[in-house]
């Protein structure tokens, strides 16, 4: 019967939810967005379909992100979303409730942890294991977490950024701040409203960050690059487009990026000397979607003096690591959050 029980690993992110099934690998990758009908409180759409509705819905439908800063902001909707994902990967007829391993940020409270566990159980899980995100990210990035040497990972998703030093299968030092990809989008939107009197939606801000954003300008030709942005005028309320220099996006994000850099530095300051020398040798591994921001690895290297490199498939590191921990539970018992 044991073989009939599905083992599911879920990276429940603020921006995206990625589902890993033991034996099959990653089977699902959807935005963490749910659309609910206000008339009968029914879930209308989940994932990509719901994300397309963000900022475009009639009054009777609300499309929202149930996760905020890496933790549950709306319990009922998160539970409905988890149930949808679990059912989608378990198939229509599932007699045995699955075992689920789910991620939480390293800096989350006991209350936030229990909320994740309770929502996962209500969504249909038989057993729920909770693992810290930076540890899962390190596993998924291919770091040898079991060795007696220091490895440092910086995991930056949509809602929170975390830095952790791992040795002998456990987290030695970790810090987490609720500043990450979504904060960068917000910073761009706020800047454009203040400086250019233009209101843009969160999807537009995200696309600007992905297509034109960078952590630091390196080449001279970057200085002259311009971007045309469409939005709504703050005074007249009419549609308008403005042309800005690409370097302005960097200026808009700079204060938020500085917060992430300072968090990484504060972890490095607390690392025991023996592990610090390991980290200088191996460098810092970056994972999560925000690690894909152009030149972010260069900015961190310059600021800390420690070489940094982006993991392979940074978006999938946490989900892969969750799956690996689930398939080798006995090996990683120590790393599971209590």
ZITANOR-V653701 format. One line per field, one symbol per residue. burial: I if it has 9 or more other ideal C-beta (glycine too) atoms within 8 Angstrom, else O. Layout:
burial = ???
//
This chain:
burial = OOOOIIIIIIIIIIIIIIIIIIOOOIOIIIIIIIIIIOOOOOIOIIIOIIIOIIOOIOOOIOIIIIIIIIIIIOOOIIIIIIIIIIIOIIOOOIOIOIIIIIIIIIIIOOOIIOIIIOIIOOIIIOOIIIIIIIIIIIIIIOIOIOOOOIIIIIIIIIIIIIIIIIIOIOIIIIIIIIIIIIIIIIIIIIIIIOOOOIIIIIIIIIOIIOOIIIIIIOOOOIOOIOIOIOIIIOOOOOOIOIOIIIIIIIOIIOOIIOIIIOIIIIIIOOIOOOIIIIIOOIIIIIIIIIIIIOIIIIIIIOIIOIOIIIIOOIIIIIIIIIIIIIOOIOOIOOIIOO
//
